[in-house]
Amino acid sequence: MWLDLLFQVCMDVVQSEQVSKPVRVFCTVLISLVFPIGIVSLFLLTFVIEGQSFLRRVAFLLLELGITGYYVRFLKTVMRGSKGEKK
């Protein structure tokens, strides 16, 4: 729960023009390190660990898709922000 709040605040900081560039870069790096670790961990839970039921594998797969979509949305936001700074 607190992790979701942290990531939401980091995403807001990255989008904000009022925050200094080093802080925005730090938040971008933090999110870019944590999200892929979570995505890879869930993929490992789904496909590598044996003895799980089919429903549990489907649930993990749905979580992976949700996290991947959230991460792609974050990357689009960051790229949109960096394109705006170059102009």
N, C-alpha and C positions, 0 to 999 in steps of 0.2 A: 504494500500500500504506500509506504513512504518512498519506495523506489519509483513508483509511477509518478508521484508528485515531483520528485527530483528530476525525472526525465521531462516532465511537462514544463517545469521551470527552465530547464536547460534549453528546451526547444524555443521557449518564449525569449530567452536571452539571446539566442542565435539570431532570431528574427528582428530583434530590437536594434534601432539605430542609435539609441541613447547610451548603450553599453559600449565600453571600450573594446577595441579589436582583440587584445590579448585574452580578455574574458570570453569573448565569443569563440575564439579559437580553442581555448581550454574546454569549453562546453562541447564543442564539436568533436574534439578528440575523445573526450570522456564517453560520449554517446557512441562514437565510432568504434571504441574498444569494447564496450559492454554488450551492445546489440549483437554483433557477430558471435560472441561467445555464447550468448543465450540461444541464438539460432542453431549453432552447431551442436550445442548440448541437447536441444530437443530433437534434432535429427538423429543423434546418437541414441537417444532413448527410444525413438521410433523404430529404427532399422537395425541396430546392432544388438541390443539387449534381448535375449530370448526369454520365452516363458510368459510373455505378456499376451493378454487377450486381444482380440481384433478390435473391440470397442476402445480399449485403452490406446492402441496404436492410432486409431482414427482420431481420438481426442488430442493426442500429441501432434498429429499432423495438422489438425485445425489450428492449434496454438501456434505452430510454426508458420503457417500461412498468415495468421494475424500479425505476428511479430515481424515477419518479412515485409508485409504491406506497410506497417507502421514505420519501419526503417527506410523503406523506399520513399515514403512520404517525407520523412525527415531529410533524406538526401536531396530530394527535389527542392525542398525549402531552402536548404543550404546553397544549392547551386543557383537558385533564383536570386538569392541574396548576394552571392558573389558576382553574378552577372551585373546586378544593379550597381555595385560598387565600382566596377571597371569603367562604366560609362561616364 
